Structure formats: C-alpha cells, structure tokens
C-alpha cells in the first residue's frame, strides 16, 4: 500500500476507485466497504484509494473537547488498511478551511479535479461538505455530471446490531472487550513503551510491566482486570492486565495500565509492548490488605489462563 500525504502530488493513479471517511478502528463494517472497494477496483481495472484526514476532524473543529478517544492510532490504522488490501492511502491535513467547502466544491475540486475519481464506494450514512449537506442523492447527481460511478454499501450487522466505531467505543468503555472484538474482528490493542512503576507488584510475587501509551487520544477500556496476550521483543506472552488506580496499594493513585506477563523474568524498561485484550475477568476493587490482594491475583491468573485456553480452543 502506498501512503500519500500531499493532495497536489497525488498523480499517476489510474482509474481511482475511492472511498472516504475516518475509518477509526477499521472494524468489520469498514472492511465490508473496503472489500467492495477492492472488488470494484479490480473490475474497473483501477486502483483502490482510501481518502482520509489527520488529525481527526473533531480535533480541529472542537479543539477544547477532550472527550474524543480513538480506537486506532495513525500507525495502527495504516497497518489495518494495508492488511485489508487497499492500494493507496491518501491522508491530508484536516483544516477549518477544508471543513467550509460546500458539497459541490468538495466533489468538483477535490474528488474530480484533484483525485480524478473514477468510481466512489461509500457507506450507507456518508455525509460530506459544509454542515454535512451532501448525501448519496447528491453524489449520484454529480456522478452523472462529472462521469463517475457511485455505489452505496448498506450497514453491516453483527448479531443484528449495526457496527459502528461509536458502538465499539461504548463496548470498550463498559469493559466489554468480547463484544468489541466481535465488532472489530480482532482483539483490541494497546501499545506503548514500558515505563518504570513503583515495583509494588514485584514485592508480592506479581511483577508488572507498566505501559505508557504512545498516543494520548487512544481509548483505554474501563478499569478492571483482563486476560491478555502480549508481544514484547518479538516474543509472544500470555498474561493479565490491570487498568485502574490500584486502590489497595495506593491511595489517590493515578490511573495505570499494568501487565503481569506469565514467564517474563527479565527487565523490559524502555521496550515497546503491544497488548491484545481478550476477556474482562473482574472489576477493580479494594481489598482488606496485601494478603487478600495476593490471593485474588492467584485466582486472576488461573482465570486468565482458562480464558486464554478457551480462546485457543475455539
């Protein structure tokens, strides 16, 4: 997949078959669109193109709104789109000036003149242009005027629920990683560099690798204990993860992401770690003391192993 970041230099692509959107998480609904995008590109003898923006439009239009949390970092999104078979990824900076383009101007000046769109494949709820004034009906009218095809893809459902990035976020914020996995089609991932903590876990026989997230806009699921797999120094591990404030050990502590990886017996500070969340084992809670906490951690380890064994067997 070729990645382009300059609209003016996006040239030489034959018969671009285009879709556009933020594609946060590249979930199963997105992949229905991408599969069809690639099919149409092959049929038309062209190239599949995903046209998107960075940063996320909401960060530009509502800069004081700190509630937006994303399912995928830019690096993760690129990897997911490449795995989906997209030929070209066109990422341009989003700006207030761009947001003020009227729907007609957007289609005429950007899609037609700058990109040279041959065919457009879009999701069922796609809106565009200033105040989201453009819709599928306008696209079809303009397609006839500017000679490009338009195909609308219906919503994709999982267990009779329409998949959307919003629904994935809601599931993760409730700690329901199983539902999120069903919507995404893969286990939700947290990645970053291992940072030094207070080493309390080591003193009770459960040393942890503390994850410092690379992207502050990445969504962190609800507090609790999770069964996870991890990749560290290119090696796979199983483990359990605590997200929360560790109320038994620390009063008024900051929220941390701490993984106890089974069989890890060496220092990993400064290393990049990637965690995949597979099942939520329990809420974070306060125990009467460290002995009670240790007993629970032993039970958590058994529960995590059981959950991961069941996953491997399925």
Buried (B, 14 or more C-beta within 10 A) or exposed (E): BEEBEEBEEBEEBEBBBBBBBBBBBBBBBBBBBBBBBBBBBEEBEBBBBBBBBBBBBBBBEEEEEEEBBBBBBBEBBBBBBBEBBBBBBBBBEBEEEBBEBBBBEBBBEBBBEBBBBBBBBBBEEBEBBBEEEBBBEBBBEBBEEEEBBBBBBEEBEBEEEBBBBEBBBBBBBEBBBBBBBBBBBBBBBBBBBBBEBBEBBEEEEBBBBBBEBBBEBBBBBBBBBBBBBBBBEEEEBBBBBBBBBBBBBEEEEEEBBBBBBEEBEEEBEEEBBBBBBBBBBBEBEEBEEBEEBBEBBEEBBEBBBEBBEEBEEE
